[in-house]
């Protein structure tokens, strides 16, 4: 077991101290760590971009529903013996499109639909996992995140998603901007609002599922909201929020990865704790800046009087 002492990590068993930088470069020699680092990088880009859209359109609750509904796909994957992530992606996309479609076409409130899909996915996943023959699968990685179990196949999926998400936002940036803040205005300009909305909700679902191994089903929604909330403290510009969110998300993922490996705790929890600490520091800093500005304004006003 390792614990930190200043700029060193101390092994409790041997008492030897290793510099954090030396530990980092040593860890890069291991395949599992390089995979985890790449996963953190691509997930930060995906969550930074998609999370900004989620926060701007106030889709946090629906995203939470999609996250938990995807557990049904994981259960189906285990039961039928294929990659649970693939089945979770399919199940999550269908759930997301189902919520979006029924909320517009059926006489059912959106929050009620989210609750139905949320509970249905979780229940279905539990049933299929319990029906899976042989030993019960270890679900800790899916529930709480496990960066150290990320495979090369997962990296390939994340890379492909990053290219698709970045490319889509570059091509349709103005339309997405209109949809995020004023759908009616976008419709008056004959923008393909419905088409773009369905694609975006599908990308939200895929991003959530491919981020599960990083932060886990229970905590992944925080990776899509906390960096954006921190960025929003310093800018209101949609594009700049995306840039800052990517940087902040990577900082949280990277520091969480080191913390997870050092303390032998789930990566999801360590990443979210890093981001929450960053949010507290950023909020205190913004309050301090605001206080200084007000104090200067008051002083200038007093001098004029």
N, C-alpha and C positions, 0 to 999 in steps of 0.2 A: 504493500500500500504506500502511496506517495502523498505527501502533503507539502504545501508551499511554505517557504521561509524567505521573505524578501524576493530576490530575483532567482531563487534556487528552488528545486524540488528535492525533498529529502525522503529517502527510502527508509521507512520505519523499521524494516527488518535488518538492513545492513548499516544504517546510519550515514551512508554515503550521500553527498550532495552533488546534484547535477544542475548546471545552468539550464534555464528554460529554453534558451536558444539552441543549446547543444541537444537537448531532448527533442526539440522540434525537428531538427535536421536528421537526427537519428531515426525518428518515427517515419520520416519521409521514405526511408528505405523499405518500409513494410507496405505491402500492397493494400491491406485493409485501411491504412491511414491515408494513403494517397487517394483511394476511392472515396473515403469520407470527406476529404478536402475538396475533391472535385464535385461531390454531391452538394456540399455546402455552397460552393460557388454558383452552380447552375440553379439550385433551389433559391438562392438569394436573388438572382435575376428574375426568375419566374414569379416568386412571391412579391418582389418589389414592384413589378409591373402590374400583375393581376390584383395584388392587394390594394394598390392605389385606386383601381377601378371599383373594387368592392367597397372600400371606405367612402369613396365619392358618391356612389349610388346607394349607400346605406344597405348593403346586402350582407352584412355580418351574420344576421340570424339565418338567412337562407344558406349561407356558406357553412354554418354550423350544422344545419340539417343535412346537407350533402355529405359533409365529413362523416357523420355518424351513419348515414344511409349506406355509405361505401363498405361498411363492415359486413353487410349482406353479401357483397361480391367476394370478400375475403373468405367467408364461410363456404360459398359455392365453389371457389377455387380449391380449397382444401378437400372438400367432399369429392369432387370430380377429378382431382389429381393433377391440376395444372397450376401455373403461376398465379398466386392469389392477387398480385398487383394488377395483372391483365384483366382478370374478372372484376376486380374492384373498380378499375377505370371504366369498364363497360357499364357496370351497375350504377356508378356515380353519375356518368353522363346521362343515362336514361332517366335517373331520378331527377337530375337537374332540369332536363328538358321537360319531364313530366310536370314538375312543380311550375315551371314557367308557362307551359301550355295550359294546364288546368286552371291556373290563377287568372288567366285571361279569358278562357272559353267557358269554364264551368262556374256555376254559382256557389263557389266555395272560397272562403277567405284564404289569402296566401299563408298567413301564420298558422292556420289550421292544417293546410296541406303540408307545410314544413314539418309540423309535429307528427303527422301521419307517416310521411316518408321516413322521418328520423327514427321513430319507434319500429316501423316495419323492417327497415334495414337492419337494425340492431337485433331484433327478434329472429329474423331470417338467418343472420350470421350465426347466432348462438345455436339455433336448431341444427343447421348443417354441420357446425363444428362438433356438436355432441353426437351427431349421426355418423361422423367420419370414422371408419373402422381403424383399429389399431390404437396406438398411443395418441392421446390428445395433444394437438400441436401447441407449441409455446407461442403465446400471443403477446408476450411482453413487448417485443420489438414493435409490433403494430399499434399497441395501445399507448406506449410511452416513448417510442422512438428508439432506434438503435443504429447510430451512424456507422458503427464498426461492423455491421452485417450487410452493408451496401455492396452489391455485386457489380461487375462490369456491365451486365445487362441493364441494371438500374441506371447506370451512368449514361448508357446509350439512349435510353428512354428520356432521361432528363435533358440531354443534349438536343435531341430532336424537338422536344417541347420548347426549349429555349429559342431555337431557330424559328419555330412556328409562331410563338408568342411575340417575339421581337419583330419578326417580319410582318405579322398581322397589325401590330400597333403602329409600325412605321407607315404601312400602306393606308390604314384607315384612321389615322390619328385624329383628324378634325371631326370625323363622324363619331368616334368613340368619345371625344371631348363633349360634343353636343348631347349624346345619349347619357353620359355620366351626370350632367347637370340640368339638362332641359330637353326631354324627349319630344315634347310638343313642338318646340322650336325646330328640332331636327326634322320632324314630319312635315312641317310647313315648307321646308327646303327640299322636300322629296328625297330625303336620305333613306336608304334601305334599313330603317330602324329595326324592324322585326327580324330581318335576316341577321344583322350584325349582333343583335341582342342574344339570339339563340346560339350563335357561334361563341360569343363571349361567355355565356353561362356554361357552355360545354368546356371551354378552356379553363374556367374557374374549377370545374369538377376534376379535370385531368390534373391541374396544378395541385389541387388538394390531395389527391390520391398519391401522386408521385412525391409529395412532401411528407407522407405518413412515416416513412422510414427515418426521416430526419427528426421530426418532433412528435410523432405519434398521433393517433386519432383524437385523443383527449385534448392535446395542446396545440395541434397544428394551426388552428384558427388564429392563435396569437401571433404566429409568424407572418400572417397576412394582414394584421392590424396594428401591432405595436410599432414596427418600423415606420409605418405611414403616419401614425399619431405623433411620433417624435419629429419626423420631417415637417409635419404640419405646424409645429411650434415655431419654425423658422422661416417657412415660405408657404404661400397660398397658391403658387403656380403649379399646375398639374404636372408639367414636364419635370420641374425641379423636385417635386415630391417623389416622382419615380426614381430619379437619380439618387437622391438622398436615401430613399428606402432600400435600394439595392445595396448601398454601402453599409447602412446600419444593419440590415439583415445579415450581411456577410460577417460583419463584426460580431454580431450575436451568435451566429452559427459557429464561427471559428473559435471564439472564446469558450462557447459552450462545449465544443468538441474537446478542447484541451482540458476543461474542467471535468467532463464526463470520463475521459480516459484516466485522468489523475486520481479522481475520487471514486472511480468505479460506480457511477450512478447513471441512470438513463439519460440519453442525450437530449431528449425533449425537455425534461425538467431543467437541465443545466443551461440550455439555450434560452428558454423563456426567462429564467432567473437573470441571465446576463442582460437580456433586452429590457426587463422590468427595471433593473438597476440603472441601465442607460437612460430609460425614460424618466426616472426620478431625478437623476443628475441634470438631464436636459431641461426638465420642468423648473427645477430650482434655479438653473442658469438663466432661463427666460424670465423668471420672476425677478431675479436680480437685475437683469438688463432693463426691464420695464421700470423697476424702482429707481434705477440710476437716471433713466430718461425723464421720469416725472420730477425727480429731485432737481435736475438741471433746468427743467422748464419752470419750476417754482422759483428757483434762484434768479433766473433771467427776468421773470415777471416781477419779483421783488425789487430788482435793480432798476427796472423801468419806472416802478411806482416811486 
